[in-house]
Amino acid sequence: MRVLGAVLVALLMMATPAHAAMIWTGDPARGTAVFGNMNCDSPGSVTAVTDPAKGRVWRYTKPGSSNRCENHGISVNGKRYVFKGGETYWLGWHSKLTNAANNNATFQWKSYGNHKQNFPVVLKMINGRIHMLHSPLGGSDRLIWSAPVKADEWHHFAIGLFLSPDTNKGWVEIYFDGQQQTFTNNTKRYVARTLDDINEPKWGIYGGRGQNMTNFVADLRVGTTYSDVASR
């Protein structure tokens, strides 16, 4: 009976679907082919470098004369990845800015195609704090979370997104330096429209014209659960 019970347990474990799944890692060793494409104005650059604390990392360099240096989307098995409605995605990374001046984005969950939103969520520096903004339909951007960030400090971000074009079904969660955060509406899950025609992640620096800025980004990951992308 014990043998039969062990066999049944093993079969059940095999039949149970795995809920956690790593979708993508932005390994600098693989070059910029890990991204969908680049949006980095000359003379800016995206290069792989060695950081004393994090090892091989991405360096997004945006000179003051340019307005952006970002990647646009991700590539999985040589193909541009399509984020789908009705699915939960988690995006995680470490970031270190060399300049904490105001900018328009260090991360964007950006809308494309025949879209109605500029972005469902974005992270940007404002007055020494990293702000998460939500762009709702037909309204101005809403501040939904913020935290203090200084230049030359590493911080970890993990953002969870359930993708839906329905304002009452989509949601956002955020962990900052390993701690789940509370939004400005006193919830840990912000319900909002999170999917437009096409949405893709962008990391780097957008805006901050007139300021030399570099964003070091490490351990880029996209998965289906927080544990896939939690700080390590």
Salt bridges, closest charged atoms under 4 A:
ASP51 OD1 - LYS96 NZ 3.17
GLU70 OE1 - ARG68 NH1 3.32
GLU70 OE1 - LYS202 NZ 3.32
GLU153 OE1 - HIS155 NE2 2.92
GLU173 OE2 - ARG189 NE 2.74
ASP177 OD2 - HIS155 ND1 2.85
ASP196 OD2 - ARG193 NH1 3.19
GLU200 OE1 - HIS72 NE2 2.75
GLU200 OE2 - ARG80 NE 2.72
ASP219 OD2 - ARG221 NH2 2.66
